[in-house]
Amino acid sequence: MSESERPDRLGGREITVEDVRSLAGPSTPHFALQIRNRIRRLIAGLPADHPARLEGERQIARLTDLAHFSGDPRGPG
């Protein structure tokens, strides 16, 4: 899985909650950190109270937890 983003998500249109969910939906422990990074980049420029940013932060936390079950955990044990 690539960490590069689809051009239509990065273009001139507003990021939506559905954009975040479409990235997070197919996550598995093995790819959780890559998906987390893609979501982090996607929501980086959004205001703190933007619905897509709130959903993105929720999904980032979930994906970080999910990555611990990949059999290849990163960071301190």
MDTraj code that builds the backbone (N, CA, C; nanometers):
import mdtraj as md
import numpy as np

residues = "MET SER GLU SER GLU ARG PRO ASP ARG LEU GLY GLY ARG GLU ILE THR VAL GLU ASP VAL ARG SER LEU ALA GLY PRO SER THR PRO HIS PHE ALA LEU GLN ILE ARG ASN ARG ILE ARG ARG LEU ILE ALA GLY LEU PRO ALA ASP HIS PRO ALA ARG LEU GLU GLY GLU ARG GLN ILE ALA ARG LEU THR ASP LEU ALA HIS PHE SER GLY ASP PRO ARG GLY PRO GLY".split()
xyz = np.array([
    [0.0843, -0.1171, 0.0000],
    [0.0000, 0.0000, 0.0000],
    [0.0886, 0.1231, 0.0000],
    [0.0549, 0.2167, -0.0807],
    [0.1296, 0.3407, -0.0904],
    [0.0759, 0.4423, 0.0093],
    [0.1617, 0.5311, 0.0533],
    [0.1165, 0.6402, 0.1387],
    [0.0816, 0.7638, 0.0570],
    [0.0917, 0.7547, -0.0745],
    [0.0542, 0.8682, -0.1570],
    [-0.0976, 0.8760, -0.1669],
    [-0.1456, 0.9960, -0.1866],
    [-0.2896, 1.0203, -0.1838],
    [-0.3450, 1.0354, -0.3242],
    [-0.4730, 1.0007, -0.3384],
    [-0.5422, 1.0217, -0.4652],
    [-0.5495, 1.1716, -0.4929],
    [-0.5208, 1.2128, -0.6156],
    [-0.5213, 1.3560, -0.6477],
    [-0.6551, 1.4246, -0.6214],
    [-0.7666, 1.3543, -0.6397],
    [-0.8963, 1.4187, -0.6183],
    [-0.9218, 1.4518, -0.4717],
    [-0.8541, 1.3847, -0.3799],
    [-0.8689, 1.4184, -0.2380],
    [-0.7857, 1.5393, -0.1997],
    [-0.6797, 1.5664, -0.2750],
    [-0.5906, 1.6762, -0.2409],
    [-0.6165, 1.8014, -0.3230],
    [-0.7068, 1.7929, -0.4164],
    [-0.7347, 1.9062, -0.5050],
    [-0.8046, 2.0204, -0.4339],
    [-0.8761, 2.0992, -0.5093],
    [-0.9375, 2.2200, -0.4575],
    [-1.0689, 2.2011, -0.3857],
    [-1.1123, 2.0797, -0.3639],
    [-1.2414, 2.0620, -0.2961],
    [-1.2215, 2.0401, -0.1462],
    [-1.3281, 2.0620, -0.0717],
    [-1.3218, 2.0466, 0.0738],
    [-1.3161, 1.8980, 0.1128],
    [-1.2343, 1.8680, 0.2122],
    [-1.2234, 1.7324, 0.2651],
    [-1.3477, 1.7032, 0.3475],
    [-1.4028, 1.5837, 0.3307],
    [-1.5251, 1.5466, 0.4006],
    [-1.4998, 1.4315, 0.4974],
    [-1.5969, 1.4099, 0.5856],
    [-1.5933, 1.2959, 0.6773],
    [-1.5873, 1.1666, 0.5961],
    [-1.6582, 1.1632, 0.4855],
    [-1.6589, 1.0438, 0.4005],
    [-1.5209, 1.0154, 0.3408],
    [-1.4451, 1.1187, 0.3094],
    [-1.3071, 1.0989, 0.2618],
    [-1.2240, 1.0267, 0.3672],
    [-1.2366, 1.0707, 0.4907],
    [-1.1626, 1.0090, 0.6010],
    [-1.2072, 0.8646, 0.6196],
    [-1.3362, 0.8436, 0.6202],
    [-1.3884, 0.7077, 0.6402],
    [-1.3509, 0.6139, 0.5265],
    [-1.3437, 0.6654, 0.4044],
    [-1.3070, 0.5790, 0.2924],
    [-1.1619, 0.5333, 0.3032],
    [-1.0769, 0.6142, 0.3631],
    [-0.9390, 0.5722, 0.3877],
    [-0.9299, 0.4733, 0.5027],
    [-1.0009, 0.5018, 0.6103],
    [-0.9893, 0.4209, 0.7324],
    [-1.0642, 0.2887, 0.7226],
    [-1.1658, 0.2821, 0.6419],
    [-1.2506, 0.1635, 0.6348],
    [-1.1785, 0.0338, 0.6058],
    [-1.0918, 0.0298, 0.5045],
    [-1.0284, -0.0975, 0.4694],
    [-0.9016, -0.1279, 0.5489],
    [-0.8880, -0.0681, 0.6663],
    [-0.7634, -0.0838, 0.7413],
    [-0.7493, -0.2227, 0.8026],
    [-0.6263, -0.2693, 0.8009],
    [-0.5875, -0.3937, 0.8667],
    [-0.4701, -0.3599, 0.9564],
    [-0.4392, -0.4435, 1.0545],
    [-0.3250, -0.4118, 1.1416],
    [-0.1959, -0.3875, 1.0641],
    [-0.1753, -0.4641, 0.9591],
    [-0.0510, -0.4535, 0.8833],
    [-0.0338, -0.3160, 0.8172],
    [-0.1422, -0.2569, 0.7692],
    [-0.1353, -0.1285, 0.6992],
    [-0.1854, -0.0108, 0.7822],
    [-0.2160, -0.0317, 0.9080],
    [-0.2774, 0.0722, 0.9909],
    [-0.1927, 0.1987, 0.9987],
    [-0.0620, 0.1854, 1.0130],
    [0.0224, 0.3047, 1.0268],
    [0.0317, 0.3834, 0.8968],
    [0.0327, 0.3157, 0.7842],
    [0.0343, 0.3863, 0.6561],
    [-0.0962, 0.4621, 0.6354],
    [-0.2070, 0.3990, 0.6677],
    [-0.3368, 0.4660, 0.6535],
    [-0.3460, 0.5824, 0.7505],
    [-0.2978, 0.5622, 0.8722],
    [-0.2966, 0.6702, 0.9722],
    [-0.2211, 0.7912, 0.9176],
    [-0.1062, 0.7683, 0.8565],
    [-0.0263, 0.8790, 0.8025],
    [-0.0984, 0.9505, 0.6892],
    [-0.1686, 0.8759, 0.6060],
    [-0.2451, 0.9369, 0.4966],
    [-0.3564, 1.0251, 0.5521],
    [-0.4252, 0.9773, 0.6552],
    [-0.5320, 1.0570, 0.7166],
    [-0.4730, 1.1815, 0.7821],
    [-0.3614, 1.1661, 0.8491],
    [-0.2968, 1.2804, 0.9146],
    [-0.2649, 1.3899, 0.8130],
    [-0.2103, 1.3523, 0.6977],
    [-0.1814, 1.4512, 0.5926],
    [-0.3098, 1.5118, 0.5362],
    [-0.4111, 1.4297, 0.5208],
    [-0.5370, 1.4760, 0.4627],
    [-0.6027, 1.5841, 0.5475],
    [-0.5980, 1.5705, 0.6796],
    [-0.6687, 1.6639, 0.7681],
    [-0.5791, 1.7751, 0.8219],
    [-0.4526, 1.7752, 0.7850],
    [-0.3555, 1.8685, 0.8437],
    [-0.3975, 2.0151, 0.8354],
    [-0.4563, 2.0574, 0.7277],
    [-0.4903, 2.1986, 0.7119],
    [-0.6297, 2.2373, 0.7582],
    [-0.7032, 2.1431, 0.8139],
    [-0.8411, 2.1712, 0.8551],
    [-0.8459, 2.2343, 0.9938],
    [-0.9457, 2.3209, 1.0180],
    [-0.9613, 2.3787, 1.1518],
    [-0.9917, 2.2705, 1.2566],
    [-0.9600, 2.2993, 1.3814],
    [-0.9764, 2.2019, 1.4904],
    [-1.1200, 2.1533, 1.5059],
    [-1.2184, 2.2353, 1.4715],
    [-1.3580, 2.1960, 1.4903],
    [-1.4246, 2.1426, 1.3630],
    [-1.3476, 2.1239, 1.2582],
    [-1.4022, 2.0734, 1.1315],
    [-1.4437, 1.9263, 1.1501],
    [-1.5625, 1.8875, 1.1039],
    [-1.6087, 1.7495, 1.1220],
    [-1.5129, 1.6445, 1.0658],
    [-1.4514, 1.6713, 0.9512],
    [-1.3576, 1.5743, 0.8934],
    [-1.2318, 1.5621, 0.9792],
    [-1.1891, 1.6730, 1.0385],
    [-1.0720, 1.6664, 1.1266],
    [-1.1046, 1.5868, 1.2528],
    [-1.2208, 1.6088, 1.3104],
    [-1.2611, 1.5344, 1.4303],
    [-1.2684, 1.3849, 1.4016],
    [-1.3274, 1.3494, 1.2887],
    [-1.3345, 1.2084, 1.2498],
    [-1.1946, 1.1549, 1.2212],
    [-1.1114, 1.2348, 1.1571],
    [-0.9745, 1.1936, 1.1283],
    [-0.8954, 1.1659, 1.2546],
    [-0.9085, 1.2510, 1.3533],
    [-0.8375, 1.2295, 1.4795],
    [-0.8871, 1.1033, 1.5500],
    [-1.0159, 1.0788, 1.5418],
    [-1.0716, 0.9569, 1.6010],
    [-1.0165, 0.8333, 1.5305],
    [-1.0104, 0.8395, 1.3986],
    [-0.9588, 0.7267, 1.3211],
    [-0.8077, 0.7088, 1.3419],
    [-0.7341, 0.8172, 1.3563],
    [-0.5906, 0.8088, 1.3834],
    [-0.5657, 0.7332, 1.5136],
    [-0.6414, 0.7651, 1.6172],
    [-0.6267, 0.6947, 1.7451],
    [-0.6600, 0.5465, 1.7288],
    [-0.7669, 0.5171, 1.6551],
    [-0.8074, 0.3775, 1.6347],
    [-0.7006, 0.3005, 1.5565],
    [-0.6462, 0.3632, 1.4533],
    [-0.5455, 0.2968, 1.3713],
    [-0.4143, 0.2761, 1.4473],
    [-0.3797, 0.3709, 1.5325],
    [-0.2599, 0.3550, 1.6152],
    [-0.2755, 0.2345, 1.7068],
    [-0.3926, 0.2208, 1.7682],
    [-0.4196, 0.1034, 1.8517],
    [-0.4179, -0.0247, 1.7685],
    [-0.4783, -0.0208, 1.6520],
    [-0.4852, -0.1380, 1.5657],
    [-0.3464, -0.1857, 1.5240],
    [-0.2540, -0.0928, 1.5033],
    [-0.1183, -0.1278, 1.4600],
    [-0.0450, -0.2130, 1.5626],
    [-0.0823, -0.2048, 1.6876],
    [-0.0165, -0.2843, 1.7919],
    [-0.0433, -0.4333, 1.7758],
    [-0.1404, -0.4686, 1.6943],
    [-0.1758, -0.6085, 1.6740],
    [-0.1255, -0.6624, 1.5403],
    [-0.0309, -0.5916, 1.4792],
    [0.0161, -0.6304, 1.3453],
    [0.1194, -0.7413, 1.3476],
    [0.1752, -0.7700, 1.4638],
    [0.2852, -0.8645, 1.4687],
    [0.4170, -0.7960, 1.4396],
    [0.4123, -0.6684, 1.4052],
    [0.5321, -0.5897, 1.3780],
    [0.5161, -0.4522, 1.4431],
    [0.4974, -0.4482, 1.5755],
    [0.4733, -0.3199, 1.6418],
    [0.5944, -0.2276, 1.6335],
    [0.5675, -0.1009, 1.6216],
    [0.6737, -0.0004, 1.6168],
    [0.6800, 0.0692, 1.7519],
    [0.7981, 0.1149, 1.7866],
    [0.8140, 0.1917, 1.9096],
    [0.8514, 0.1043, 2.0274],
    [0.8535, 0.1643, 2.1459],
    [0.8934, 0.0898, 2.2656],
    [0.7964, -0.0235, 2.2975],
    [0.8513, -0.1327, 2.3445],
    [0.7713, -0.2514, 2.3732],
    [0.6973, -0.2507, 2.4998],
])
top = md.Topology()
chain = top.add_chain()
for i, resn in enumerate(residues, 1):
    res = top.add_residue(resn, chain, resSeq=i)
    for name in ("N", "CA", "C"):
        top.add_atom(name, md.element.get_by_symbol(name[0]), res)
traj = md.Trajectory(xyz[None], top)
